[in-house]
Amino acid sequence: MRIVLLGAPGSGKGTQAALLKEMYGIPHIATGDILRTEVAEGTELGGKAERYMNEGGLVPDDLILEMVEARVRRPDTRRGWLMDGFPRTLEQAEGLRIMTERIEQRVDAGVILNVDPEVVVRRLSGRRVCESCQAVTNVSEMRAGACPLCGGKLVLRPDDEPQVVRRRIEVFEQQTRPVFEYFREHYDVVDIDASKTVDQVTEALRRGLDRYDHS
Ligand code: AP5
């Protein structure tokens, strides 16, 4: 099963992917998470990506395409994958189509998480990430300011500062929203109302993805 999760920053891609990967037993490939690890480890790719990320812009397509192909070729993707945060430009979408043909894989569906901009801003201003285990939570769910999973310290992601969030939303509208139409032309698409609660969105996803082979 190969699924691409598409949606604005803060639409809930990471939250839902963390649940779906358990449900379907396939790896969650999040380009944002891979890039943050590269930055934290001080790699060459991390050095090139950091400035774009901190300013709310996109990392160049050639770097992303190379990084995604290397990840998708790893042996744990034999039964499929769940892509989150990629593709984000028409060039990346075309790159995905060419890459999957070349390595003889098929994308089953794109899932579009639809959510209003004001919901996005509210969610991102409340998002906190655990410094120890990287779990994502929201101020509305926090108990005494500690990670609900490991008790670690919760921090604001640098690109969740309000001025960077505004820039990320602009970039999404200009460069990523056109990818939705590309997907409608080339793949099956499942539309989800992502403004509902986490559980309601998960249930809608489960129903929407039921028809695809996850044996
Ligand atoms: P990335 O990490 O991919 O960020 P993003 O796409 O902007 O997505 P987010 O992680 O902000 O949001 P999400 O949709 O995963 O929401 P979440 O589940 O966390 O990318 C970061 C940067 O890396 C980019 O800006 C770019 O620079 C670079 N990059 C990455 N990929 C790239 C690519 N392909 N090309 C070029 N550059 C790339 O939820 C958000 C909050 O809402 C959380 O607090 C959560 O608890 C809460 N929440 C979630 N769902 C619900 C719900 N249903 N109800 C209430 N609260 C909810």
Residues whose N, C-alpha, C, O or C-beta is under 5 A from the ligand:
A	BS01	AP5	A8 P9 G10 S11 G12 K13 G14 T15 Q16 T31 G32 D33 L35 Y52 M53 G56 G57 L58 V59 I64 G85 F86 R88 R123 L124 G126 R127 R128 V136 T137 N138 A194 K196 T197 V198 V201
